[in-house]
Amino acid sequence: MIFFPTGTDRQLKRTPWVNYTLIAINVVVFIMTLSNVALVDQYFYALDAAVNTGAIIPDRPWVLNYYLLPGDGSVLQYFSYQFLHAGWMHLIMNMLFLYVFGNGVEDRLGKVAYLFFYLAGGIVAGLGHGLMETNPVLGASGSVAAVTGAYLALFPLSNVTIVYWFIVPGAFEVSSMLLILFQVAQDAMFQLGGIGNTAYLAHLAGYACGFAVGMGLLMSRILPREPYDMLSLIEHRRRRAQFNKLSKQGYRPWEHNKPRDLSGQGDAPVVTEQEASIMQARSAISAALNGHDQPKAADLYVDLLNLHPEQVMGQQQQLDIASQLMSEGRYEDSASAYQLFLVTYKGYADRQQVQLILGLIFARYLDQRQRAKELLTEAIPRLHGEDLTLAKQVLSEIG
């Protein structure tokens, strides 16, 4: 059975020219060095034979100077080895994974930062290999592993399309988190088991480097946060754990300030039919979100708003629903969800990001220029980079 990834559902904001260029360079270098790389294995076999039999030592293939040779001490090799490949399959698989995961990472980091990150990831991968191995190594696998690790930190909930061939061709989608963690676990198992002739330590060092850099950029807020990054998932899980703990202690947020039973039959809160209906609707929305069925959750939330316009879900849930509605082109409903979020969660750390999104919706889809101007003007002092440029551009458009 043959299977390989072909893309993700992550929508790009701009063309990832740096990633495309890296892929092109790898292909060109491979074609230029193919015949010489093929001589390297023959060279080592002949060298062993010469040592054992006293035969003439063969000429060293020039391309071997650009492999990463642990202990050699050449700084150039830490860059050059990233663009060499041992065969067509080695090249194709590395470039395929680089295309699938690198496009999104470049889109988030920006072109210059992505280029430096890619090369640095390869260097760290090479250092990881050299810690315990002495064998020469080549290939973009370490760099690609770093990109993959960063993708895990930035887009853990995106889906990857997998194409397979088993009697007949087919395709399916799998969570990027599941796929990447599977790859990491497989490399770790192969390294521990000594399976194959692959630089698994370079892969593992690359994964660790990429994930650490991605999480560091999110935690330091050098990189603007998104509702679906790994840090958001961790925070959501922490809040959920806190809520469960409080619930076990008797805390019921939906019962706060409810009418009390004055009949003398006890102090239990009286839940009206309307309140019960709202609780049931909110429970159904939460269940849909927990089941990763965002479209259903969005539909249920719109139905709830039609009956009770002030209803707001939990912080992350509200963002998930608003984002889903926007992705479906339901801009009025999305704007309502985002506005309720801003009113309810005034202390949200990335409030300016929500204001930017809502400002874009008002300006470009709902023709509410004054409201867009208010939101963007308030957000601009806390925006930076491409977000700041976008906000200023939209302001100039609406006058």
MARVEXKOL-398301 format. One record per residue (C-alpha): residue number from 1; chain; x, y, z. Coordinates in Angstrom, 2 decimals. Example, Ala and Ser with C-alpha at 12.3 -4.5 7.8 and 13.67 -1.06 7.14 Angstrom:
% MARVEXKOL-398301
+-----+-------+---------+---------+---------+
|  nr | kette |      px |      py |      pz |
+-----+-------+---------+---------+---------+
|   1 |     A |   12.30 |   -4.50 |    7.80 |
|   2 |     A |   13.67 |   -1.06 |    7.14 |
+-----+-------+---------+---------+---------+
This chain:
% MARVEXKOL-398301
+-----+-------+---------+---------+---------+
|  nr | kette |      px |      py |      pz |
+-----+-------+---------+---------+---------+
|   1 |     A |    0.00 |    0.00 |    0.00 |
|   2 |     A |    1.37 |    3.40 |   -1.01 |
|   3 |     A |    0.20 |    6.61 |    0.64 |
|   4 |     A |    1.47 |   10.17 |    0.79 |
|   5 |     A |    0.16 |   13.64 |    1.77 |
|   6 |     A |   -0.86 |   16.09 |   -0.93 |
|   7 |     A |   -2.10 |   19.18 |    0.92 |
|   8 |     A |   -3.88 |   20.68 |    3.91 |
|   9 |     A |   -7.09 |   22.63 |    4.41 |
|  10 |     A |   -5.14 |   25.62 |    5.70 |
|  11 |     A |   -6.00 |   28.61 |    3.49 |
|  12 |     A |   -2.96 |   30.68 |    2.47 |
|  13 |     A |   -3.05 |   34.48 |    2.53 |
|  14 |     A |   -0.17 |   34.86 |    0.07 |
|  15 |     A |    1.94 |   32.79 |   -2.32 |
|  16 |     A |    4.79 |   30.96 |   -0.48 |
|  17 |     A |    7.53 |   31.89 |   -2.94 |
|  18 |     A |   10.39 |   31.08 |   -0.57 |
|  19 |     A |    9.13 |   27.53 |   -0.05 |
|  20 |     A |    8.67 |   27.06 |   -3.78 |
|  21 |     A |   12.21 |   28.36 |   -4.33 |
|  22 |     A |   13.66 |   25.97 |   -1.74 |
|  23 |     A |   11.93 |   23.06 |   -3.47 |
|  24 |     A |   13.27 |   24.21 |   -6.84 |
|  25 |     A |   16.83 |   24.55 |   -5.50 |
|  26 |     A |   16.68 |   21.05 |   -4.02 |
|  27 |     A |   15.54 |   19.62 |   -7.35 |
|  28 |     A |   18.21 |   21.48 |   -9.35 |
|  29 |     A |   21.01 |   20.49 |   -6.94 |
|  30 |     A |   19.83 |   16.89 |   -7.01 |
|  31 |     A |   19.98 |   16.76 |  -10.81 |
|  32 |     A |   23.43 |   18.38 |  -10.80 |
|  33 |     A |   24.87 |   15.97 |   -8.22 |
|  34 |     A |   22.95 |   12.78 |   -9.04 |
|  35 |     A |   25.76 |   11.00 |  -10.87 |
|  36 |     A |   28.37 |   11.95 |   -8.27 |
|  37 |     A |   26.21 |   11.03 |   -5.26 |
|  38 |     A |   25.75 |    7.60 |   -6.82 |
|  39 |     A |   29.53 |    7.12 |   -6.57 |
|  40 |     A |   29.69 |    7.80 |   -2.82 |
|  41 |     A |   28.54 |    4.33 |   -1.69 |
|  42 |     A |   30.92 |    2.74 |   -4.19 |
|  43 |     A |   33.70 |    4.90 |   -2.81 |
|  44 |     A |   33.15 |    3.73 |    0.78 |
|  45 |     A |   32.98 |    0.08 |   -0.27 |
|  46 |     A |   36.19 |    0.46 |   -2.26 |
|  47 |     A |   37.81 |    2.33 |    0.65 |
|  48 |     A |   37.01 |   -0.53 |    3.05 |
|  49 |     A |   38.40 |   -2.99 |    0.56 |
|  50 |     A |   41.57 |   -0.92 |    0.15 |
|  51 |     A |   42.11 |   -0.83 |    3.90 |
|  52 |     A |   41.65 |   -4.60 |    4.23 |
|  53 |     A |   43.56 |   -5.70 |    1.15 |
|  54 |     A |   46.04 |   -2.91 |    0.56 |
|  55 |     A |   44.51 |   -2.04 |   -2.81 |
|  56 |     A |   44.76 |    1.46 |   -4.28 |
|  57 |     A |   42.55 |    3.98 |   -2.46 |
|  58 |     A |   39.95 |    5.28 |   -4.92 |
|  59 |     A |   39.44 |    8.94 |   -5.71 |
|  60 |     A |   37.10 |   10.73 |   -3.33 |
|  61 |     A |   33.87 |   11.95 |   -5.05 |
|  62 |     A |   33.85 |   15.74 |   -4.88 |
|  63 |     A |   30.24 |   15.85 |   -3.66 |
|  64 |     A |   31.28 |   14.13 |   -0.42 |
|  65 |     A |   32.83 |   17.43 |    0.65 |
|  66 |     A |   29.29 |   18.81 |    0.93 |
|  67 |     A |   27.83 |   15.97 |    3.00 |
|  68 |     A |   27.58 |   16.59 |    6.73 |
|  69 |     A |   30.54 |   14.68 |    8.15 |
|  70 |     A |   30.32 |   14.66 |   11.98 |
|  71 |     A |   33.63 |   15.74 |   13.46 |
|  72 |     A |   34.81 |   17.36 |   10.24 |
|  73 |     A |   34.22 |   20.85 |   11.63 |
|  74 |     A |   33.16 |   22.45 |    8.34 |
|  75 |     A |   30.47 |   25.10 |    8.85 |
|  76 |     A |   29.57 |   24.99 |    5.15 |
|  77 |     A |   28.51 |   21.34 |    5.43 |
|  78 |     A |   25.71 |   22.24 |    7.87 |
|  79 |     A |   24.12 |   24.22 |    5.05 |
|  80 |     A |   25.14 |   22.24 |    1.98 |
|  81 |     A |   23.99 |   18.81 |    3.22 |
|  82 |     A |   20.42 |   20.13 |    3.41 |
|  83 |     A |   20.22 |   20.35 |   -0.40 |
|  84 |     A |   21.70 |   16.94 |   -1.29 |
|  85 |     A |   19.68 |   13.75 |   -1.74 |
|  86 |     A |   20.62 |   10.11 |   -2.21 |
|  87 |     A |   17.96 |    9.19 |   -4.77 |
|  88 |     A |   14.70 |   10.13 |   -6.45 |
|  89 |     A |   12.47 |    8.70 |   -3.72 |
|  90 |     A |   14.51 |   10.49 |   -1.02 |
|  91 |     A |   14.03 |   13.78 |   -2.88 |
|  92 |     A |   10.36 |   13.30 |   -3.76 |
|  93 |     A |    9.23 |   12.44 |   -0.22 |
|  94 |     A |   11.17 |   15.31 |    1.34 |
|  95 |     A |    9.88 |   17.84 |   -1.17 |
|  96 |     A |    6.32 |   16.53 |   -0.86 |
|  97 |     A |    6.33 |   17.02 |    2.91 |
|  98 |     A |    8.03 |   20.40 |    2.50 |
|  99 |     A |    5.29 |   21.49 |    0.08 |
| 100 |     A |    2.46 |   20.25 |    2.31 |
| 101 |     A |    3.71 |   21.77 |    5.59 |
| 102 |     A |    6.13 |   24.47 |    4.49 |
| 103 |     A |    3.58 |   26.59 |    2.63 |
| 104 |     A |    1.52 |   27.21 |    5.76 |
| 105 |     A |    4.53 |   27.86 |    7.98 |
| 106 |     A |    5.94 |   30.44 |    5.55 |
| 107 |     A |    2.50 |   32.05 |    5.37 |
| 108 |     A |    2.57 |   32.57 |    9.15 |
| 109 |     A |    6.24 |   33.46 |    9.65 |
| 110 |     A |    6.80 |   35.61 |    6.60 |
| 111 |     A |    9.32 |   35.04 |    3.83 |
| 112 |     A |   12.60 |   36.17 |    5.39 |
| 113 |     A |   11.89 |   34.64 |    8.80 |
| 114 |     A |   10.86 |   31.37 |    7.17 |
| 115 |     A |   14.08 |   31.13 |    5.17 |
| 116 |     A |   16.24 |   31.65 |    8.27 |
| 117 |     A |   14.07 |   29.22 |   10.24 |
| 118 |     A |   14.35 |   26.53 |    7.54 |
| 119 |     A |   18.16 |   26.75 |    7.40 |
| 120 |     A |   18.49 |   26.94 |   11.19 |
| 121 |     A |   16.26 |   23.88 |   11.55 |
| 122 |     A |   18.60 |   21.96 |    9.27 |
| 123 |     A |   21.61 |   23.06 |   11.30 |
| 124 |     A |   20.02 |   21.94 |   14.58 |
| 125 |     A |   19.05 |   18.62 |   12.97 |
| 126 |     A |   22.65 |   18.14 |   11.86 |
| 127 |     A |   23.94 |   18.88 |   15.35 |
| 128 |     A |   21.46 |   16.38 |   16.77 |
| 129 |     A |   22.74 |   13.71 |   14.39 |
| 130 |     A |   26.35 |   14.47 |   15.27 |
| 131 |     A |   25.76 |   14.02 |   19.01 |
| 132 |     A |   25.60 |   10.22 |   18.74 |
| 133 |     A |   26.41 |    9.30 |   15.15 |
| 134 |     A |   29.55 |    9.42 |   13.05 |
| 135 |     A |   28.05 |    8.46 |    9.69 |
| 136 |     A |   27.89 |   11.06 |    6.91 |
| 137 |     A |   24.39 |   12.43 |    6.37 |
| 138 |     A |   22.63 |   14.25 |    3.55 |
| 139 |     A |   19.13 |   15.39 |    2.73 |
| 140 |     A |   16.53 |   17.98 |    3.65 |
| 141 |     A |   14.83 |   15.62 |    6.12 |
| 142 |     A |   16.05 |   17.51 |    9.20 |
| 143 |     A |   14.96 |   20.87 |    7.80 |
| 144 |     A |   11.59 |   19.43 |    6.75 |
| 145 |     A |   11.19 |   17.90 |   10.22 |
| 146 |     A |   11.73 |   21.36 |   11.74 |
| 147 |     A |    9.08 |   22.80 |    9.43 |
| 148 |     A |    6.74 |   19.94 |   10.39 |
| 149 |     A |    7.31 |   20.57 |   14.10 |
| 150 |     A |    6.50 |   24.26 |   13.64 |
| 151 |     A |    3.35 |   23.30 |   11.72 |
| 152 |     A |    2.25 |   21.20 |   14.69 |
| 153 |     A |    2.61 |   24.21 |   16.99 |
| 154 |     A |    0.85 |   26.63 |   14.63 |
| 155 |     A |   -1.89 |   24.54 |   12.98 |
| 156 |     A |   -2.62 |   21.45 |   15.10 |
| 157 |     A |   -6.29 |   21.23 |   14.08 |
| 158 |     A |   -5.83 |   21.50 |   10.33 |
| 159 |     A |   -6.51 |   18.41 |    8.22 |
| 160 |     A |   -4.09 |   16.77 |    5.80 |
| 161 |     A |   -5.29 |   15.07 |    2.62 |
| 162 |     A |   -3.71 |   11.63 |    2.19 |
| 163 |     A |   -3.76 |    9.95 |   -1.22 |
| 164 |     A |   -3.28 |    6.16 |   -1.23 |
| 165 |     A |   -3.04 |    3.33 |   -3.69 |
| 166 |     A |   -4.31 |   -0.05 |   -2.56 |
| 167 |     A |   -5.70 |   -1.99 |   -5.53 |
| 168 |     A |   -7.54 |    1.20 |   -6.46 |
| 169 |     A |   -6.55 |    4.82 |   -5.66 |
| 170 |     A |   -8.35 |    6.85 |   -3.01 |
| 171 |     A |   -7.99 |    9.72 |   -0.58 |
| 172 |     A |   -8.93 |   10.60 |    2.98 |
| 173 |     A |   -8.27 |   13.36 |    5.49 |
| 174 |     A |   -6.44 |   13.01 |    8.78 |
| 175 |     A |   -5.69 |   15.49 |   11.56 |
| 176 |     A |   -2.29 |   17.11 |   11.13 |
| 177 |     A |   -1.65 |   16.58 |   14.84 |
| 178 |     A |   -2.30 |   12.85 |   14.54 |
| 179 |     A |   -0.17 |   12.50 |   11.40 |
| 180 |     A |    2.80 |   14.47 |   12.74 |
| 181 |     A |    2.78 |   12.78 |   16.15 |
| 182 |     A |    2.67 |    9.43 |   14.37 |
| 183 |     A |    5.74 |   10.41 |   12.34 |
| 184 |     A |    7.60 |   11.51 |   15.49 |
| 185 |     A |    6.72 |    8.30 |   17.33 |
| 186 |     A |    7.76 |    6.19 |   14.35 |
| 187 |     A |   11.13 |    7.91 |   14.04 |
| 188 |     A |   11.73 |    7.56 |   17.78 |
| 189 |     A |   10.87 |    3.85 |   17.66 |
| 190 |     A |   13.11 |    3.25 |   14.63 |
| 191 |     A |   15.97 |    5.11 |   16.32 |
| 192 |     A |   15.65 |    3.06 |   19.51 |
| 193 |     A |   15.35 |   -0.15 |   17.52 |
| 194 |     A |   18.25 |    0.64 |   15.22 |
| 195 |     A |   16.02 |    0.02 |   12.21 |
| 196 |     A |   17.14 |    1.15 |    8.77 |
| 197 |     A |   19.97 |    3.35 |    7.60 |
| 198 |     A |   18.27 |    6.71 |    8.19 |
| 199 |     A |   19.38 |    9.65 |   10.33 |
| 200 |     A |   16.44 |    9.46 |   12.72 |
| 201 |     A |   18.21 |   11.58 |   15.32 |
| 202 |     A |   18.34 |   14.41 |   12.78 |
| 203 |     A |   14.59 |   14.05 |   12.27 |
| 204 |     A |   13.87 |   14.09 |   16.00 |
| 205 |     A |   16.13 |   17.09 |   16.60 |
| 206 |     A |   14.37 |   18.88 |   13.74 |
| 207 |     A |   10.90 |   18.14 |   15.13 |
| 208 |     A |   11.93 |   19.39 |   18.57 |
| 209 |     A |   13.53 |   22.53 |   17.17 |
| 210 |     A |   10.56 |   23.44 |   14.99 |
| 211 |     A |    7.98 |   22.83 |   17.71 |
| 212 |     A |   10.00 |   24.77 |   20.30 |
| 213 |     A |   10.44 |   27.73 |   17.95 |
| 214 |     A |    6.75 |   27.74 |   17.04 |
| 215 |     A |    5.61 |   27.61 |   20.66 |
| 216 |     A |    8.19 |   30.20 |   21.68 |
| 217 |     A |    6.96 |   32.64 |   19.04 |
| 218 |     A |    3.37 |   32.15 |   20.20 |
| 219 |     A |    4.14 |   32.44 |   23.91 |
| 220 |     A |    6.26 |   35.57 |   23.44 |
| 221 |     A |    3.59 |   37.03 |   21.10 |
| 222 |     A |    6.24 |   37.79 |   18.51 |
| 223 |     A |    3.91 |   35.83 |   16.25 |
| 224 |     A |    0.24 |   36.91 |   16.44 |
| 225 |     A |   -1.97 |   34.28 |   18.04 |
| 226 |     A |   -4.74 |   32.41 |   16.25 |
| 227 |     A |   -7.77 |   30.65 |   17.75 |
| 228 |     A |   -6.54 |   27.23 |   16.60 |
| 229 |     A |   -2.84 |   27.19 |   17.48 |
| 230 |     A |   -1.37 |   24.72 |   19.98 |
| 231 |     A |   -1.15 |   27.29 |   22.75 |
| 232 |     A |   -4.87 |   28.02 |   22.39 |
| 233 |     A |   -5.65 |   24.30 |   22.62 |
| 234 |     A |   -3.59 |   24.01 |   25.80 |
| 235 |     A |   -5.32 |   27.04 |   27.32 |
| 236 |     A |   -8.72 |   25.67 |   26.32 |
| 237 |     A |   -7.93 |   22.32 |   27.92 |
| 238 |     A |   -6.75 |   24.08 |   31.09 |
| 239 |     A |   -9.93 |   26.15 |   31.31 |
| 240 |     A |  -12.00 |   23.03 |   30.74 |
| 241 |     A |  -10.17 |   21.24 |   33.54 |
| 242 |     A |  -10.77 |   24.20 |   35.86 |
| 243 |     A |  -14.45 |   24.24 |   34.96 |
| 244 |     A |  -14.77 |   20.50 |   35.60 |
| 245 |     A |  -13.09 |   20.92 |   38.98 |
| 246 |     A |  -15.45 |   23.72 |   39.96 |
| 247 |     A |  -18.43 |   21.73 |   38.72 |
| 248 |     A |  -17.49 |   18.80 |   40.93 |
| 249 |     A |  -17.39 |   21.24 |   43.85 |
| 250 |     A |  -20.97 |   22.29 |   43.16 |
| 251 |     A |  -20.38 |   25.31 |   40.92 |
| 252 |     A |  -23.11 |   25.78 |   38.28 |
| 253 |     A |  -22.51 |   28.92 |   36.20 |
| 254 |     A |  -25.86 |   28.68 |   34.44 |
| 255 |     A |  -27.67 |   28.71 |   37.81 |
| 256 |     A |  -26.15 |   32.01 |   38.94 |
| 257 |     A |  -28.74 |   34.63 |   39.96 |
| 258 |     A |  -31.66 |   32.30 |   39.20 |
| 259 |     A |  -35.02 |   32.72 |   41.00 |
| 260 |     A |  -35.17 |   30.80 |   44.23 |
| 261 |     A |  -37.91 |   28.44 |   45.30 |
| 262 |     A |  -39.88 |   30.32 |   48.01 |
| 263 |     A |  -42.39 |   27.56 |   48.64 |
| 264 |     A |  -40.45 |   26.27 |   51.61 |
| 265 |     A |  -39.64 |   23.06 |   49.77 |
| 266 |     A |  -35.95 |   23.84 |   49.62 |
| 267 |     A |  -33.36 |   26.24 |   48.22 |
| 268 |     A |  -32.96 |   24.56 |   44.82 |
| 269 |     A |  -32.97 |   27.07 |   41.94 |
| 270 |     A |  -36.08 |   27.12 |   39.80 |
| 271 |     A |  -35.26 |   26.61 |   36.13 |
| 272 |     A |  -37.89 |   27.99 |   33.81 |
| 273 |     A |  -38.87 |   26.32 |   30.56 |
| 274 |     A |  -37.05 |   29.04 |   28.61 |
| 275 |     A |  -33.88 |   28.59 |   30.64 |
| 276 |     A |  -34.03 |   24.83 |   30.18 |
| 277 |     A |  -34.37 |   25.35 |   26.44 |
| 278 |     A |  -31.30 |   27.62 |   26.39 |
| 279 |     A |  -29.28 |   25.14 |   28.46 |
| 280 |     A |  -30.22 |   22.34 |   26.08 |
| 281 |     A |  -29.25 |   24.40 |   23.03 |
| 282 |     A |  -25.90 |   25.40 |   24.55 |
| 283 |     A |  -25.21 |   21.79 |   25.46 |
| 284 |     A |  -25.88 |   20.71 |   21.87 |
| 285 |     A |  -23.53 |   23.41 |   20.54 |
| 286 |     A |  -20.78 |   22.33 |   22.93 |
| 287 |     A |  -21.25 |   18.70 |   21.94 |
| 288 |     A |  -20.92 |   19.60 |   18.25 |
| 289 |     A |  -17.72 |   21.56 |   18.91 |
| 290 |     A |  -16.25 |   18.77 |   21.02 |
| 291 |     A |  -16.99 |   16.42 |   18.12 |
| 292 |     A |  -15.15 |   18.79 |   15.74 |
| 293 |     A |  -18.38 |   19.43 |   13.82 |
| 294 |     A |  -18.00 |   23.20 |   13.51 |
| 295 |     A |  -20.65 |   23.62 |   10.74 |
| 296 |     A |  -23.32 |   22.00 |   12.91 |
| 297 |     A |  -22.25 |   24.05 |   15.94 |
| 298 |     A |  -22.49 |   27.25 |   13.86 |
| 299 |     A |  -26.00 |   26.37 |   12.66 |
| 300 |     A |  -27.16 |   25.59 |   16.20 |
| 301 |     A |  -25.69 |   28.83 |   17.51 |
| 302 |     A |  -27.44 |   30.93 |   14.85 |
| 303 |     A |  -30.72 |   29.21 |   15.77 |
| 304 |     A |  -30.06 |   30.06 |   19.43 |
| 305 |     A |  -29.32 |   33.72 |   18.59 |
| 306 |     A |  -32.56 |   34.02 |   16.62 |
| 307 |     A |  -34.44 |   33.18 |   19.80 |
| 308 |     A |  -32.10 |   34.70 |   22.39 |
| 309 |     A |  -29.86 |   37.38 |   20.77 |
| 310 |     A |  -27.61 |   37.92 |   23.81 |
| 311 |     A |  -26.39 |   34.35 |   24.22 |
| 312 |     A |  -22.60 |   33.96 |   24.24 |
| 313 |     A |  -20.67 |   30.69 |   24.40 |
| 314 |     A |  -17.36 |   30.13 |   26.14 |
| 315 |     A |  -14.42 |   32.21 |   24.95 |
| 316 |     A |  -12.79 |   29.66 |   22.62 |
| 317 |     A |  -16.14 |   28.23 |   21.55 |
| 318 |     A |  -17.40 |   31.67 |   20.56 |
| 319 |     A |  -14.28 |   32.27 |   18.47 |
| 320 |     A |  -14.60 |   28.86 |   16.81 |
| 321 |     A |  -18.22 |   29.53 |   15.86 |
| 322 |     A |  -17.55 |   33.06 |   14.60 |
| 323 |     A |  -14.64 |   31.82 |   12.48 |
| 324 |     A |  -16.74 |   28.99 |   11.04 |
| 325 |     A |  -19.55 |   31.37 |   10.09 |
| 326 |     A |  -17.04 |   33.67 |    8.39 |
| 327 |     A |  -15.49 |   30.78 |    6.46 |
| 328 |     A |  -18.97 |   29.86 |    5.20 |
| 329 |     A |  -19.57 |   33.41 |    3.95 |
| 330 |     A |  -22.32 |   34.08 |    6.53 |
| 331 |     A |  -20.91 |   37.48 |    7.33 |
| 332 |     A |  -23.87 |   38.98 |    9.22 |
| 333 |     A |  -24.05 |   36.01 |   11.58 |
| 334 |     A |  -20.25 |   35.98 |   11.92 |
| 335 |     A |  -20.24 |   39.70 |   12.74 |
| 336 |     A |  -22.89 |   39.15 |   15.42 |
| 337 |     A |  -20.84 |   36.37 |   16.99 |
| 338 |     A |  -17.63 |   38.43 |   16.96 |
| 339 |     A |  -19.38 |   41.51 |   18.39 |
| 340 |     A |  -20.87 |   39.48 |   21.23 |
| 341 |     A |  -17.37 |   38.11 |   21.90 |
| 342 |     A |  -15.88 |   41.61 |   22.14 |
| 343 |     A |  -18.64 |   42.80 |   24.46 |
| 344 |     A |  -18.39 |   39.76 |   26.73 |
| 345 |     A |  -14.65 |   39.10 |   26.81 |
| 346 |     A |  -13.21 |   42.59 |   27.14 |
| 347 |     A |   -9.99 |   41.34 |   28.70 |
| 348 |     A |   -9.12 |   38.91 |   25.89 |
| 349 |     A |   -5.37 |   39.08 |   25.26 |
| 350 |     A |   -5.63 |   39.16 |   21.46 |
| 351 |     A |   -8.61 |   41.48 |   21.32 |
| 352 |     A |   -6.99 |   43.48 |   18.51 |
| 353 |     A |   -7.02 |   40.40 |   16.26 |
| 354 |     A |  -10.77 |   39.99 |   16.70 |
| 355 |     A |  -11.27 |   43.70 |   16.05 |
| 356 |     A |   -9.24 |   43.40 |   12.85 |
| 357 |     A |  -11.33 |   40.47 |   11.59 |
| 358 |     A |  -14.59 |   42.17 |   12.49 |
| 359 |     A |  -13.41 |   45.41 |   10.91 |
| 360 |     A |  -12.67 |   43.56 |    7.68 |
| 361 |     A |  -16.13 |   41.98 |    7.67 |
| 362 |     A |  -17.85 |   45.33 |    8.21 |
| 363 |     A |  -15.73 |   47.10 |    5.60 |
| 364 |     A |  -15.69 |   44.56 |    2.80 |
| 365 |     A |  -18.85 |   42.54 |    3.17 |
| 366 |     A |  -21.47 |   44.44 |    5.17 |
| 367 |     A |  -20.77 |   48.01 |    4.00 |
| 368 |     A |  -20.71 |   49.38 |    7.54 |
| 369 |     A |  -17.75 |   51.66 |    7.08 |
| 370 |     A |  -18.12 |   53.73 |   10.22 |
| 371 |     A |  -18.21 |   50.68 |   12.47 |
| 372 |     A |  -15.23 |   49.22 |   10.58 |
| 373 |     A |  -13.31 |   52.45 |   11.05 |
| 374 |     A |  -13.98 |   52.46 |   14.79 |
| 375 |     A |  -12.79 |   48.88 |   15.21 |
| 376 |     A |   -9.67 |   49.23 |   13.09 |
| 377 |     A |   -8.67 |   52.54 |   14.65 |
| 378 |     A |   -8.90 |   51.00 |   18.11 |
| 379 |     A |   -6.95 |   47.88 |   17.04 |
| 380 |     A |   -4.09 |   49.57 |   15.17 |
| 381 |     A |   -1.97 |   50.59 |   18.22 |
| 382 |     A |   -1.64 |   46.91 |   19.18 |
| 383 |     A |   -1.17 |   45.48 |   15.70 |
| 384 |     A |    2.15 |   44.97 |   13.98 |
| 385 |     A |    3.66 |   43.51 |   10.84 |
| 386 |     A |    1.34 |   42.38 |    8.08 |
| 387 |     A |   -1.75 |   42.76 |   10.29 |
| 388 |     A |   -0.93 |   46.43 |   10.81 |
| 389 |     A |   -0.39 |   46.90 |    7.08 |
| 390 |     A |   -3.72 |   45.24 |    6.33 |
| 391 |     A |   -5.60 |   47.37 |    8.86 |
| 392 |     A |   -4.14 |   50.59 |    7.41 |
| 393 |     A |   -4.95 |   49.43 |    3.90 |
| 394 |     A |   -8.60 |   48.81 |    4.76 |
| 395 |     A |   -8.82 |   52.16 |    6.53 |
| 396 |     A |   -7.53 |   53.86 |    3.40 |
| 397 |     A |  -10.08 |   51.99 |    1.31 |
| 398 |     A |  -13.05 |   53.13 |    3.37 |
| 399 |     A |  -11.74 |   56.71 |    3.66 |
+-----+-------+---------+---------+---------+
